[in-house]
Amino acid sequence: YFVLRVWVTEGLKPGVVACSHHLGRWRLKEDAGGDRWSTGLVDLQEQGPGKWFMRQIHGIEPFKSDDPESERIWWSDAGVHQNLTFPVHPDPISGMHCWHQKVRVEPAQPEDRCGDIFVDTTRAHEVYKEWLKLTRPAPGPGGLRRPLWLQRPLKPVIEAYKIRV
């Protein structure tokens, strides 16, 4: 699970929940790791075999650097990194990772804080194996990695779809 704020917007149909996986940048050390312009500091603890809990220590803060603008940071929200909570779902047709999550939305619990993340990596791996069984082994028909009709924002050349055996 992950805990985040709700943003009500006119851009979504009522009853639809959307969470951008481009938000939620984090780092484990104050002065190392991710870009300090966009990451919050977190504490990551293993609470049992394969069970991980992440809590934000603080969001984005001004910092000293060679760029004087880094001391003028006024924003603090680093977002919530939900990618960790979603198992890999190999698409049955293409085999590539797709976001096929069914989610449940519920109010945060009293002990929850915005930015909290919990993941059971053992269960996530089981889900991955379940979805992997739905895929077809490579190569596909005609020696293809993926169907040529698969829509891509930046479609590679035809040769990139073929597996040489």
Beta strands, then each sheet from edge to edge (+ up, - down):
strand 1: 26-27
strand 2: 40-48
strand 3: 51-58
strand 4: 117-120
sheet 1: 1+ 2+ 3- 4+
end
